[in-house]
Amino acid sequence: MNPYWSALVRDLKPYVPGEQPKLDNLVKLNTNENPYPPSPKVLAAIRGELGASLRLYPDPNAELLKQAIARYHGVAANQVFVGNGSDEVLAHAFQALLKQTRPILFPDITYSFYPVYCGLYDIAHETVPLTESFEIRIEDYLRPNGGVVFPNPNAPTGRLLPLADIETLLSKNRDSVVIVDEAYIDFGGESAAALVNRFPHLLVIQTLSKSRSLAGLRVGFALGEPGLIEALERVKGSFNSYPLDRLAIVGGVAAFDDRDHFEWSRQAIMWTRQWLSRGLAELGFEVLPSAANFVFVRHPTHDGAELAAALRERHIIVRHFKLPRIDQFLRITVGTEGECQILLDALSELVAGQAAA
Ligand SMILES: Cc1ncc(COP(=O)(O)O)c(C=O)c1O
């Protein structure tokens, strides 16, 4: 260990992102990227921004982007916070709103960045087990807490919590902030964004990485009551004045302006998800109901880690988590129909052609 490290850095356990392999010709179904390109209008806007203006700093407030997001969600621009991917928005939200005396609550199986932020910001937390069928049960969160955070749909399960349940949680848990991380909401769920004007303790976080095919641009945002947004702005203003560059701002605005492309790509992914889920079920996999751009599956007789390794040998990459309760599962991103067919063909050989593990 380097002697110059701070005690904090010595104890950090950083998040491990899904692999971004350098190999070509891979079927890459491991990090929930969108298989379709971004809107041509986004690319045109970014090209239009490439020029002498790059010598100037961007608008620190990214006002045009906030306005585009506010228009889309039917809120005011001062109810929108933007950041460098929703990971950065989440990080600021943890520090600004969830560092309280009482421990915060999140599911035992969820986005594995949450405990990492708790480590970074020294936030006490308790995990709440999902049910046997991997669902969030709202009643389990109705106890004193410093805040509640969960993805909806949850990751990596893909299971959706109905908006009515979120409303119940917000009505019964009024003393702390509830953060709903909606990274995957556009693939079949109903956004809690509609509730931000009724509940001053609700923060909804979304991203352009998934449903708008812009994981490489790094744009995420939060919606909430202006007081909550101001808390995030205070952290941002103490950390980095320009988290969104000029290209991200114009690209983000164009993404919200091209509703047709957005609708087309999310419908295509939802259709492929249905088709892929049926194909996997026919191969004997248990497929959890998913409202996301991935499916979470396990086979009754084939080991999850071994399947992931065998797929990798065939140049197909899926995500496997070596974690309690879910180490038999594979999380498979919904790719194009062609990619999913390659996956189904490979799995068909693996589960039919070989003896059970
Ligand atoms: C549940 C969840 N939240 C947030 C993110 C972060 O997304 P980004 O930082 O690309 O906006 C991810 C990424 O996979 C995710 O799965």
The ligand as an ORCA input file, in Angstrom:
! r2SCAN-3c Opt
* xyz 0 1
  C     -29.423      1.207    -11.609
  C     -28.419      2.073    -12.286
  N     -28.328      3.364    -11.924
  C     -27.434      4.183    -12.496
  C     -26.577      3.738    -13.475
  C     -25.546      4.682    -14.020
  O     -25.756      5.065    -15.304
  P     -25.001      6.313    -15.966
  O     -23.941      6.780    -15.004
  O     -24.454      5.794    -17.233
  O     -26.050      7.357    -16.160
  C     -26.631      2.414    -13.892
  C     -25.702      1.921    -14.943
  O     -25.689      0.833    -15.387
  C     -27.573      1.559    -13.278
  O     -27.652      0.254    -13.614
*
